[in-house]
Amino acid sequence: GDDLRQDQLVLQLFALMDRLLRDVNLDVRITPYHVLATSPQDGLVQFIPSVTVAAAVAQYGDLLSYLRFHYPDHENAATFHVQAQVLDTFVRSCAGYCVITYLLGVGDRHLDN
């Protein structure tokens, strides 16, 4: 039971804030998933096949080990042996989500979402 109308509104605000930030040349590389509320009790949530942070840490010990395994760059110690673009996207999106959720007062973020 969550009311998906709230999720839909928050994700629309994420998309708006992302566009506003891009307009001032600040790309935080967020990719909000889509939600369509069809009633107060029903709706559709976009399925994104991926692994949660909690699952990655449980399997690999830490997030950096997960990134090294899936996106290795064995010759670049400056990026912790992770592909530079992957590390850049991770850092930007993490910072972007932190700032946007803080500004919106979103309080239910945890490692499983």
C-alpha distances in whole Angstrom, upper triangle without the diagonal:
4,6,9,12,12,12,14,17,17,18,20,22,22,24,26,27,28,30,32,33,34,36,38,38,36,34,31,30,26,24,21,19,18,14,15,12,14,12,10,7,9,11,13,13,17,17,20,22,23,23,21,23,23,24,27,28,28,30,32,32,32,31,34,35,32,34,37,36,35,37,40,43,45,48,46,46,45,42,41,42,39,39,40,38,35,35,36,32,31,32,32,28,27,29,28,24,25,27,25,22,24,25,22,21,18,17,15,17,18,20,17,16
4,6,9,9,9,11,13,13,15,17,18,19,21,23,24,25,27,28,29,31,33,34,35,32,30,28,27,23,21,18,16,15,12,13,11,13,11,9,7,9,10,12,12,15,16,19,21,22,22,20,22,22,23,26,27,27,29,31,32,30,29,32,34,31,32,36,35,33,35,38,41,44,46,44,44,43,39,39,40,37,37,38,35,32,33,33,30,28,29,29,25,24,26,25,21,22,24,21,18,21,22,18,17,14,14,12,14,16,18,16,14
4,5,6,7,9,11,12,13,15,16,18,19,21,22,24,25,27,28,30,31,33,34,32,30,28,27,23,21,18,16,14,11,11,8,10,9,6,6,8,9,11,12,15,17,20,23,24,24,22,24,25,26,28,30,30,32,34,34,33,31,35,36,33,34,38,37,35,37,40,43,46,48,46,46,44,41,41,42,39,39,39,36,34,34,34,31,29,30,29,26,25,27,25,21,23,24,21,18,21,21,17,17,15,15,14,16,19,21,19,16
4,5,5,6,9,10,10,12,14,15,16,18,20,21,23,24,25,27,29,31,31,29,27,25,24,20,18,14,13,11,7,7,5,8,8,7,7,7,6,8,8,12,14,17,20,21,22,21,23,24,25,27,29,29,31,33,33,32,30,33,34,31,32,35,35,33,34,38,40,43,45,43,43,42,39,39,40,36,36,36,33,31,32,31,28,27,28,27,23,23,25,23,19,21,22,19,17,20,20,17,17,14,16,14,16,18,20,18,15
4,5,5,6,9,10,11,12,14,15,16,18,20,21,23,24,26,27,29,30,28,27,25,24,21,19,15,14,12,8,8,5,8,8,7,9,9,8,10,11,14,17,19,23,24,25,23,25,26,28,30,31,32,34,35,36,34,32,35,37,34,34,38,38,35,36,40,42,45,47,45,45,43,40,41,41,38,37,37,34,32,33,32,29,28,29,27,24,24,25,23,20,22,22,19,17,20,19,15,16,14,16,16,17,20,23,21,17
4,5,5,6,9,10,11,12,14,15,16,18,20,21,22,24,26,28,29,26,25,23,23,19,18,14,14,12,10,10,9,12,11,9,11,12,11,13,12,15,18,19,23,23,24,22,24,25,26,28,29,30,32,34,34,32,30,33,35,32,32,36,36,34,35,38,40,43,45,43,43,41,38,38,40,36,36,35,33,31,31,30,27,26,27,25,22,22,23,20,17,19,19,16,14,16,16,12,13,11,13,12,14,18,20,19,16
4,5,5,6,9,10,10,12,14,15,16,18,20,21,22,24,26,27,24,23,20,20,16,15,11,10,9,7,9,9,12,13,11,12,12,10,11,9,12,14,16,19,20,21,19,20,22,23,25,26,27,29,31,31,29,27,30,31,29,29,32,33,30,31,35,37,40,42,39,40,38,35,35,36,33,32,32,29,27,28,27,24,23,24,22,19,19,20,18,15,17,17,14,12,15,16,12,13,10,12,11,12,15,17,16,12
4,6,5,6,9,10,11,12,14,15,17,18,20,21,23,25,26,24,22,20,19,16,14,10,10,7,5,6,7,10,12,11,13,12,10,10,9,11,14,16,20,21,22,21,23,24,26,27,29,30,31,33,33,31,29,31,33,30,30,34,34,31,32,35,37,41,42,40,41,39,36,36,37,34,33,32,29,28,29,28,24,24,25,23,20,20,21,18,16,18,19,15,14,17,17,13,15,13,16,15,16,19,20,19,15
4,5,5,6,9,10,11,12,14,15,16,18,20,21,23,24,23,21,20,20,16,15,12,12,10,9,10,10,13,14,13,15,15,13,14,13,15,18,19,23,23,25,23,24,26,28,29,30,32,34,34,35,32,30,32,35,32,31,35,36,33,33,37,39,42,44,41,41,39,36,37,38,35,34,33,30,29,29,28,25,24,25,23,20,20,21,18,16,18,17,14,13,16,14,11,13,12,15,15,16,19,22,21,17
4,5,5,6,9,10,10,12,14,15,16,18,20,21,23,20,19,17,17,14,13,10,11,11,10,12,12,16,16,15,17,17,15,15,13,15,17,18,21,21,22,20,21,23,25,26,27,29,31,32,32,29,27,29,32,29,28,32,33,31,31,34,36,39,41,38,38,36,33,34,35,32,31,30,28,26,26,25,22,21,22,20,17,17,17,14,12,14,14,10,9,12,11,8,10,8,12,12,13,16,19,18,14
4,5,5,6,9,10,10,12,14,15,16,18,20,21,19,17,15,14,11,10,6,7,7,8,10,12,15,17,16,18,17,14,13,11,12,15,15,18,19,20,19,20,22,24,24,26,28,29,30,30,28,25,27,30,27,26,30,31,28,28,32,33,37,38,36,36,34,31,32,33,29,29,28,25,23,24,23,19,19,20,18,15,16,16,13,11,14,14,10,10,14,13,11,13,11,14,14,13,16,18,17,13
4,5,5,6,9,10,11,12,14,15,17,19,20,18,17,16,15,12,11,8,10,9,9,11,12,15,17,17,19,18,15,15,13,14,17,17,21,22,23,22,23,26,27,28,29,32,33,33,34,31,28,30,33,30,29,33,33,31,30,34,35,39,40,38,38,36,33,34,35,32,31,29,26,25,26,24,21,21,22,19,17,18,18,15,14,16,16,12,13,16,14,12,15,13,17,17,17,20,22,21,17
4,5,5,6,8,10,10,12,14,15,17,18,16,16,14,15,12,12,10,12,12,12,14,15,19,20,19,21,21,18,18,16,17,20,20,23,23,25,23,23,26,28,28,29,32,33,33,34,31,28,30,33,30,29,33,34,31,31,34,35,39,40,37,37,35,32,34,35,31,30,29,26,25,25,23,21,21,21,18,16,17,16,13,12,14,13,9,10,13,11,8,12,11,15,16,16,19,21,21,18
4,5,5,6,9,10,10,12,14,16,16,14,13,11,11,8,9,7,10,11,12,15,16,20,21,21,22,22,19,18,16,15,18,17,21,20,21,20,20,23,25,25,26,29,30,30,30,27,24,26,29,27,25,29,30,28,27,30,32,35,36,33,34,31,28,30,31,28,27,25,22,21,22,20,17,17,17,14,12,13,13,10,9,11,11,7,8,11,10,9,12,11,15,15,14,17,19,19,15
4,6,5,6,9,10,11,12,15,15,14,12,11,11,8,8,7,10,10,12,14,17,20,22,22,24,22,19,18,16,15,18,17,20,21,22,21,22,25,27,26,28,31,31,31,32,29,26,28,30,28,26,30,31,28,27,30,31,35,36,33,34,32,29,31,31,28,27,25,22,21,22,20,17,18,18,15,13,15,15,11,11,14,14,10,12,15,14,12,16,15,18,19,17,20,21,21,17
4,5,5,6,9,10,11,13,14,13,13,13,13,11,12,11,13,13,15,16,18,21,23,23,25,24,21,20,19,18,21,21,24,24,26,25,25,28,30,30,31,34,35,35,35,32,29,30,33,31,29,32,34,31,30,33,34,38,38,36,36,34,31,33,34,31,29,27,24,24,24,22,19,20,20,17,15,17,17,13,13,16,14,11,13,15,13,12,16,16,19,20,20,23,24,24,20
4,5,5,6,9,10,11,12,11,11,10,11,10,12,11,14,15,17,19,21,24,25,25,27,26,24,23,20,20,22,21,25,24,25,24,24,27,29,28,29,32,33,33,33,30,27,28,31,29,27,31,32,30,29,32,32,36,36,33,34,31,28,30,32,29,27,25,23,22,22,20,17,18,18,14,13,15,13,10,10,13,10,8,11,12,10,10,14,14,18,19,18,21,23,23,20
4,5,5,6,9,10,10,9,7,7,8,7,9,9,13,14,17,19,22,25,27,27,28,27,24,22,20,19,21,19,22,22,23,22,22,25,27,26,28,31,32,31,31,28,25,26,29,27,25,28,30,27,26,29,29,33,33,30,31,28,26,28,29,26,24,22,19,19,19,17,14,15,15,12,10,13,12,8,10,13,11,9,12,14,13,13,16,16,19,20,18,21,22,22,19
4,5,5,6,9,10,9,9,10,10,10,11,12,15,16,18,20,22,25,27,28,30,28,25,24,22,20,23,22,25,25,26,26,26,29,31,30,31,34,35,34,35,32,28,29,32,30,27,31,32,29,28,31,31,35,35,32,33,31,28,30,31,28,26,24,21,21,22,19,17,18,18,15,14,17,16,12,14,16,15,12,15,17,15,16,19,19,23,24,22,25,26,26,22
4,5,5,7,9,9,10,11,13,12,14,15,18,19,21,23,25,28,29,29,31,30,27,26,24,23,26,25,28,27,29,28,27,31,33,32,33,36,37,36,36,33,30,30,34,32,29,32,34,32,30,33,33,37,37,34,34,31,29,31,33,30,28,26,23,23,23,20,18,20,19,15,15,17,16,12,14,16,14,12,15,16,14,15,18,19,23,24,23,26,27,28,24
4,5,5,7,5,6,8,10,11,13,14,18,20,22,24,26,30,31,31,33,32,29,27,25,24,26,24,27,26,27,26,25,29,31,29,30,34,35,33,34,30,27,27,31,29,27,29,32,29,27,30,30,33,33,30,31,28,25,28,29,26,25,22,20,20,20,17,15,17,16,12,12,15,13,10,12,14,12,11,14,15,13,15,18,19,22,24,22,24,25,26,23
4,5,5,5,5,8,9,11,13,15,18,19,22,25,27,30,32,32,34,33,29,28,25,24,26,24,26,26,27,27,26,30,31,30,31,34,35,34,34,31,27,27,31,29,26,29,31,28,26,29,29,32,32,29,30,27,25,28,29,26,24,21,18,19,19,16,14,17,16,12,13,16,14,12,14,17,15,14,17,19,17,18,21,22,25,26,24,26,27,28,24
4,5,7,9,12,13,14,16,18,21,22,24,26,29,31,33,34,36,34,31,30,28,26,28,27,30,29,31,30,30,33,35,33,35,38,39,37,38,34,31,31,34,33,30,33,35,32,30,32,32,35,35,32,33,30,28,31,32,29,27,24,21,23,23,20,18,21,20,16,17,19,18,15,17,19,17,16,19,21,18,19,23,24,27,28,27,29,30,31,28
4,6,9,11,14,15,18,19,23,24,27,29,31,34,36,36,38,37,34,32,30,29,31,29,31,30,32,31,30,33,35,34,35,38,39,37,37,34,30,30,34,33,30,32,35,32,30,32,31,35,34,31,32,28,27,30,31,28,27,23,21,23,22,19,18,20,19,15,16,19,16,14,17,19,16,16,19,20,18,20,23,24,27,29,27,29,30,31,28
4,6,10,12,14,17,19,22,24,27,29,32,35,37,37,39,37,34,32,30,28,29,27,30,28,30,29,28,32,33,32,33,36,36,35,35,32,28,28,31,30,27,29,32,29,27,29,28,31,31,27,28,25,24,27,28,25,23,20,18,20,19,16,15,18,16,13,15,17,15,13,17,18,16,16,20,21,19,21,24,25,28,29,27,29,29,30,27
4,6,9,11,14,16,20,22,25,28,30,33,35,35,36,35,32,30,28,26,27,25,27,26,27,26,25,28,30,28,29,33,33,32,32,28,25,25,28,27,24,27,29,27,25,27,26,29,29,26,26,23,21,24,26,23,21,18,16,17,17,13,13,15,13,10,11,14,12,10,13,15,13,13,17,17,16,18,21,22,24,26,23,25,25,27,24
4,5,8,11,14,17,19,23,25,28,31,33,33,34,33,30,28,25,23,24,22,24,22,24,23,22,26,27,25,27,30,30,29,30,26,22,22,26,24,21,24,26,24,21,24,24,27,27,24,25,22,20,22,24,21,19,16,13,14,14,11,10,12,11,8,9,12,11,9,12,14,13,13,16,18,17,18,21,21,24,24,22,23,23,25,22
4,6,9,12,15,18,21,24,26,30,32,31,32,31,28,26,23,21,22,20,22,20,21,20,19,22,24,22,23,27,27,26,26,23,19,20,23,21,19,22,24,22,20,22,23,26,26,23,24,21,18,21,22,19,18,15,13,13,13,10,8,9,9,5,5,8,7,5,8,11,10,10,13,15,15,16,18,18,20,21,18,20,20,21,18
4,7,10,13,16,19,22,25,28,31,30,31,29,26,24,21,18,19,16,18,17,18,18,17,21,22,21,22,25,26,25,25,22,18,19,22,20,17,20,22,19,18,21,21,25,25,23,24,21,18,20,21,18,16,14,11,11,12,9,6,8,9,6,5,9,9,7,9,12,13,12,14,17,17,18,20,19,21,21,18,20,19,20,17
4,6,10,13,16,19,21,25,27,27,27,26,23,20,17,15,16,14,16,15,17,16,16,19,21,20,21,24,25,24,25,22,18,19,22,20,18,21,23,20,19,22,23,27,28,25,26,24,21,22,23,20,18,17,14,13,14,12,9,9,11,8,5,8,9,7,7,11,11,10,12,15,15,15,17,16,18,18,15,17,17,17,14
4,6,9,13,16,19,22,25,25,25,23,20,17,14,12,13,11,14,13,15,15,16,19,20,19,22,24,25,24,26,23,19,21,23,20,19,22,23,20,19,23,24,28,29,27,28,26,23,24,25,21,20,19,16,14,16,14,11,11,13,11,8,11,13,10,10,14,14,13,14,17,17,17,19,17,19,18,16,17,17,17,13
4,7,9,13,15,19,21,21,22,20,17,14,11,10,12,10,14,14,16,15,16,19,20,20,22,24,25,25,27,24,21,23,25,22,21,24,25,22,22,26,27,31,32,30,31,29,26,27,28,24,23,22,19,17,19,18,14,14,16,14,10,12,14,11,10,13,14,12,12,16,16,14,17,14,17,16,14,16,16,15,12
4,7,10,13,16,19,19,19,17,14,11,8,6,8,8,11,12,15,14,16,19,19,20,22,24,25,25,27,25,22,24,26,22,22,25,25,22,23,26,29,32,34,32,33,31,28,29,29,25,24,24,21,19,21,20,16,16,19,17,13,15,17,15,13,16,18,15,15,18,19,17,19,16,18,16,15,16,16,15,11
4,7,10,13,16,17,17,14,11,8,6,5,9,10,14,15,18,17,20,22,22,23,26,27,28,29,30,28,25,28,29,26,25,29,29,26,26,30,32,36,37,35,36,35,32,33,33,29,28,28,25,23,24,24,20,20,22,20,17,19,20,18,16,19,20,17,16,20,20,18,20,17,19,18,17,19,19,17,14
4,6,10,12,13,13,11,7,6,5,6,10,12,15,17,19,19,21,23,23,25,27,28,29,31,32,30,27,30,31,28,28,32,31,28,29,33,35,39,41,39,39,38,35,35,36,32,31,31,28,26,27,27,23,23,25,23,20,21,23,20,17,20,21,18,17,21,21,18,19,16,19,17,17,19,20,18,14
4,6,9,11,12,9,5,5,7,9,12,15,18,20,23,22,25,26,27,28,31,32,32,34,35,34,31,34,35,32,32,35,35,32,33,36,39,42,44,42,43,42,38,39,39,36,35,35,31,29,31,30,27,26,28,27,23,24,26,23,21,24,24,21,20,23,23,20,21,19,21,20,20,22,23,21,18
4,6,7,8,6,4,6,8,11,15,17,21,23,25,24,26,27,28,30,32,33,34,36,37,35,33,36,37,34,34,38,37,35,36,39,42,45,47,45,46,44,41,41,42,38,37,37,34,32,34,33,29,29,31,29,25,26,28,25,22,25,25,22,21,24,23,20,21,19,21,19,20,23,24,22,19
4,7,8,6,5,8,11,14,17,20,23,25,27,27,29,30,31,33,35,36,37,39,40,38,36,39,40,37,37,41,40,37,38,42,45,48,50,48,49,48,44,45,45,41,41,41,37,35,37,36,33,32,34,32,29,30,32,29,26,29,29,26,24,28,27,23,25,22,24,23,24,26,28,25,22
4,5,5,7,10,13,16,19,22,25,27,29,28,31,31,32,34,36,36,38,40,41,39,37,41,42,39,39,43,42,39,41,44,47,50,52,50,51,50,46,47,47,43,43,43,40,38,39,38,35,34,36,34,31,31,33,30,27,29,30,26,25,28,27,23,24,22,23,22,24,26,28,25,23
4,6,8,12,14,17,20,23,26,27,29,27,29,30,31,33,35,35,37,39,40,38,36,40,41,38,39,42,42,39,41,44,47,50,52,50,50,49,46,46,47,43,43,43,40,38,39,38,35,34,35,34,30,30,32,29,26,28,28,25,23,25,25,21,22,20,21,19,22,24,26,24,21
4,7,11,13,17,18,22,24,26,27,26,28,28,29,32,33,33,35,37,38,37,35,39,40,37,37,41,40,38,40,43,46,49,51,50,50,49,45,45,46,42,42,43,40,37,38,38,35,34,35,34,30,30,32,30,27,28,29,26,24,27,27,23,23,21,21,19,22,23,25,22,20
4,7,10,14,16,19,22,24,25,24,27,27,28,30,32,32,34,36,37,36,34,37,38,35,36,39,39,36,38,41,44,47,50,48,48,47,44,44,44,41,40,41,38,35,37,37,33,32,34,33,29,30,31,29,26,28,29,26,24,27,27,24,24,21,22,20,22,24,25,22,20
4,7,10,13,16,19,21,23,22,25,26,26,28,31,31,32,34,35,34,32,35,36,33,33,37,36,33,35,38,41,44,47,45,46,45,41,41,41,38,37,38,35,32,34,34,30,29,31,30,26,27,29,27,24,26,27,24,22,26,26,22,23,20,22,20,21,22,24,21,18
4,7,9,13,15,18,20,20,23,24,24,26,29,29,30,32,33,32,30,33,33,30,30,34,33,30,31,35,38,41,43,42,43,42,38,38,38,35,34,35,32,29,31,31,27,27,29,28,24,25,27,25,22,25,26,23,22,25,26,23,24,21,22,20,20,22,22,19,17
4,6,9,12,15,17,16,19,21,21,22,25,26,26,28,30,28,26,29,30,26,27,30,29,27,28,32,34,37,40,38,39,38,34,35,35,31,31,31,28,26,27,27,24,23,25,24,21,22,24,22,19,22,23,20,19,23,23,20,21,18,20,17,17,18,19,16,13
4,6,10,12,15,15,18,20,20,21,24,25,25,27,28,27,24,27,28,24,24,28,27,24,25,29,31,35,37,35,36,36,32,32,32,28,28,28,25,23,25,25,21,21,24,22,19,20,23,21,18,21,23,20,20,23,24,21,23,20,21,19,18,19,19,16,13
4,6,9,12,13,16,18,17,18,21,22,22,24,26,25,22,25,25,22,22,25,24,21,23,27,29,32,35,34,35,34,31,31,30,27,26,27,24,22,24,24,21,20,23,23,19,20,23,22,19,22,24,22,21,25,26,24,25,21,22,19,18,18,17,14,13
4,6,9,11,14,16,15,15,19,20,19,21,23,22,19,21,22,18,18,22,21,18,19,23,26,29,31,30,31,31,27,27,26,23,22,23,21,18,20,21,17,17,20,20,16,17,21,19,17,20,23,21,20,24,25,23,24,21,22,19,17,17,16,13,11
4,7,10,13,15,13,14,17,18,17,18,21,20,18,20,20,16,17,20,18,15,17,21,24,27,30,29,30,30,26,26,25,22,21,23,21,18,20,21,18,17,21,21,18,19,22,21,19,22,25,23,23,26,28,26,27,24,24,21,19,18,16,14,13
4,7,10,12,10,10,14,15,14,15,17,16,14,16,16,13,13,16,15,12,15,18,21,24,27,26,27,27,23,22,22,19,19,20,19,15,17,19,16,14,18,19,16,16,20,19,17,20,23,22,21,24,26,25,26,22,23,20,17,16,13,11,11
4,7,8,6,6,10,11,10,12,14,13,11,14,14,10,12,15,14,12,14,18,21,23,26,25,25,26,22,21,21,18,19,21,19,16,17,19,16,14,17,19,16,16,19,20,17,19,23,22,21,24,26,25,25,22,22,19,16,14,11,9,10
4,5,5,6,9,10,11,12,13,12,10,14,14,11,13,16,16,14,16,19,22,25,28,26,26,26,22,21,22,19,20,21,20,16,17,19,16,14,16,18,15,14,17,18,15,17,20,20,18,21,23,22,22,19,18,15,12,10,7,6,7
4,5,5,6,8,10,10,11,9,7,11,12,9,11,14,14,14,16,18,21,23,26,24,23,23,20,19,19,17,18,20,19,15,15,17,15,12,14,16,14,12,15,17,14,15,19,19,17,19,22,22,21,18,18,15,12,9,6,7,8
4,6,5,6,9,10,10,9,9,13,13,11,14,17,16,16,18,21,24,25,28,27,26,26,22,21,22,20,22,23,23,19,18,21,19,16,17,20,17,15,18,20,17,17,21,21,19,21,24,24,23,19,18,15,12,9,5,6,9
4,5,5,6,8,10,10,10,13,12,10,13,16,14,14,17,19,23,24,27,26,26,26,23,21,21,19,21,23,23,19,19,22,20,17,19,21,19,17,21,22,19,20,24,24,22,24,27,27,26,22,21,18,15,12,9,8,11
4,5,5,6,8,7,6,10,9,6,9,12,11,11,14,16,19,20,23,22,22,23,19,17,18,15,18,20,19,16,16,19,17,14,17,19,17,16,19,21,19,20,23,24,22,24,27,27,27,23,22,20,17,14,10,10,13
4,5,5,5,4,6,9,8,7,11,13,12,13,16,17,20,21,24,23,21,22,19,17,18,16,19,21,21,17,16,19,19,15,17,20,18,16,19,21,19,19,23,24,22,24,27,27,26,23,22,20,17,13,10,11,14
4,6,6,7,9,12,11,10,14,15,14,15,18,19,23,23,27,26,24,26,23,20,21,19,22,24,24,21,20,23,22,19,21,23,22,19,23,25,22,22,26,27,25,27,30,30,28,25,24,21,18,15,11,12,15
4,6,8,10,12,10,8,12,13,11,13,16,17,20,21,24,24,23,25,22,19,19,18,20,23,23,20,19,23,22,19,21,24,22,21,24,26,24,24,28,29,27,29,32,32,31,28,27,24,21,18,14,14,17
4,6,7,9,6,6,9,10,9,11,13,14,17,18,21,21,20,21,18,16,15,15,18,20,21,17,17,20,20,17,19,22,21,19,23,25,23,24,27,28,27,29,32,32,31,28,27,25,22,18,15,16,18
4,7,9,7,8,11,12,12,14,16,16,19,19,22,21,20,21,19,16,16,16,19,21,22,19,18,21,21,18,19,22,21,19,22,25,23,23,26,28,26,28,31,31,30,28,26,24,21,18,14,16,19
4,6,6,7,9,10,11,13,14,15,17,18,21,19,18,18,16,13,14,14,17,18,19,16,14,18,18,14,15,19,18,16,18,21,20,19,23,25,23,24,28,28,28,25,24,22,19,16,12,15,17
4,5,5,6,9,10,11,12,13,15,17,19,18,17,17,14,12,13,11,14,15,16,12,11,14,14,11,12,15,15,12,16,18,17,17,20,22,21,22,26,26,26,23,23,21,17,15,11,14,15
4,5,5,6,9,10,10,10,12,14,16,14,13,13,10,8,9,8,11,13,14,11,9,13,14,11,12,15,15,14,16,19,19,19,22,24,23,24,27,28,28,26,25,24,20,18,15,17,18
4,5,5,6,9,10,10,12,13,16,15,14,15,13,10,10,9,13,15,16,13,12,16,16,14,15,19,18,17,20,22,22,22,25,27,26,28,31,31,31,29,28,26,23,20,17,18,20
4,6,5,6,8,10,13,14,17,16,16,17,14,12,11,10,12,15,15,12,12,15,15,12,15,18,17,16,19,21,20,21,24,25,25,27,29,30,30,27,26,24,21,18,15,16,17
4,5,5,5,7,10,12,15,14,14,14,11,10,9,6,8,11,12,8,8,12,12,10,12,15,15,14,17,19,19,20,23,24,24,26,28,29,29,27,27,25,21,20,16,18,18
4,6,5,5,7,9,12,11,11,13,10,8,6,5,8,11,13,10,10,14,14,13,15,18,18,17,20,22,22,23,26,27,28,29,32,32,33,30,30,29,25,23,20,21,22
4,6,6,9,10,14,14,15,16,14,12,10,8,11,14,15,12,13,16,17,15,17,20,20,20,23,24,24,25,28,29,29,31,34,34,34,32,31,29,26,23,20,21,22
4,6,10,12,15,15,16,17,14,13,11,9,9,13,13,10,12,15,14,13,16,19,18,18,21,23,22,24,27,28,28,30,32,32,33,30,30,28,25,23,19,20,20
4,7,10,12,12,13,14,11,11,9,6,6,9,10,7,9,12,12,12,15,17,17,17,20,21,22,23,26,27,27,29,31,32,33,30,31,29,26,24,21,22,22
4,6,9,9,11,13,10,9,6,5,6,10,11,10,11,14,15,14,16,19,19,20,22,24,25,26,28,29,30,32,34,35,36,33,34,32,28,27,23,24,25
4,6,6,8,10,8,8,5,5,5,8,11,10,11,13,15,15,17,19,20,21,23,25,26,27,29,30,31,33,35,36,37,35,36,34,31,29,26,27,28
4,6,8,11,10,9,5,8,9,11,14,14,14,17,19,18,20,22,24,24,26,28,29,30,32,33,34,36,38,39,40,38,38,37,33,31,28,29,30
4,6,9,9,9,7,9,10,11,14,15,15,17,19,20,20,23,25,25,26,28,30,31,32,34,35,37,39,40,41,39,40,39,35,33,30,32,32
4,5,6,7,5,7,8,8,12,13,12,14,17,17,17,19,22,22,23,25,27,27,29,31,32,33,35,37,38,36,37,36,32,31,28,30,30
4,5,5,5,8,10,10,14,14,12,14,17,17,17,20,22,21,22,25,27,27,28,31,32,32,35,36,37,36,36,35,32,30,27,30,30
4,6,7,9,10,9,12,13,11,12,16,15,14,17,20,19,20,23,24,24,26,28,30,30,32,34,35,34,34,34,30,29,27,29,29
4,5,6,7,6,9,10,7,9,12,12,12,14,17,16,17,20,22,22,23,26,27,28,30,31,32,31,31,31,27,26,24,26,26
4,5,9,9,12,11,9,12,14,13,13,16,18,17,19,21,23,23,25,27,28,28,31,32,33,31,31,31,27,25,22,25,25
4,7,8,12,11,10,13,15,14,15,18,19,19,21,23,24,25,27,29,30,31,33,35,35,33,33,32,29,27,24,26,26
4,6,9,7,6,10,11,11,12,15,16,16,18,20,21,22,24,26,27,28,30,32,32,30,31,30,26,24,21,23,23
4,6,5,6,9,10,11,12,14,16,17,19,20,21,23,25,26,27,29,30,32,33,31,32,31,27,26,23,25,24
4,5,5,6,9,10,11,12,14,15,16,18,20,21,23,24,26,27,28,30,31,30,31,30,27,26,24,25,25
4,5,5,6,9,10,10,12,14,15,16,18,20,21,22,24,26,27,28,30,28,29,29,25,25,23,24,23
4,5,5,6,9,10,11,12,14,15,16,18,20,21,22,24,26,27,28,26,27,26,22,22,19,21,20
4,5,5,6,9,10,11,12,14,15,16,18,20,21,22,24,26,27,25,26,25,22,21,19,20,20
4,5,5,6,8,10,11,12,14,15,17,18,20,21,22,24,25,24,26,25,22,22,20,22,21
4,6,5,6,8,10,10,12,14,15,16,18,20,21,22,24,22,23,23,20,20,18,20,18
4,6,5,6,8,10,11,12,14,15,16,18,20,21,22,20,21,21,17,17,15,16,15
4,6,5,6,8,10,11,12,14,15,17,18,20,21,20,21,21,17,17,16,18,17
4,6,5,6,9,10,11,12,14,15,16,18,20,19,20,21,17,18,18,19,17
4,5,5,6,8,10,10,12,14,15,16,18,16,18,18,14,15,15,16,14
4,5,5,6,9,10,11,12,14,15,16,15,16,16,12,13,12,14,13
4,6,5,6,9,10,11,12,14,15,15,16,17,14,15,15,17,16
4,5,5,6,8,10,11,12,14,13,15,16,14,16,16,18,15
4,6,5,6,8,10,10,12,10,12,13,10,12,13,14,12
4,6,5,6,9,10,10,10,11,12,10,11,13,15,13
4,6,5,6,9,10,10,12,14,12,15,17,19,16
4,5,5,6,8,9,11,13,12,15,17,18,15
4,5,5,6,5,8,10,8,12,14,15,13
4,5,5,6,8,11,10,13,16,18,15
4,6,8,11,14,13,17,19,21,18
4,6,9,12,12,16,19,19,16
4,6,9,10,14,17,18,16
4,6,7,11,14,15,12
4,6,9,13,14,12
4,6,10,10,9
4,7,8,6
4,6,6
4,6
4
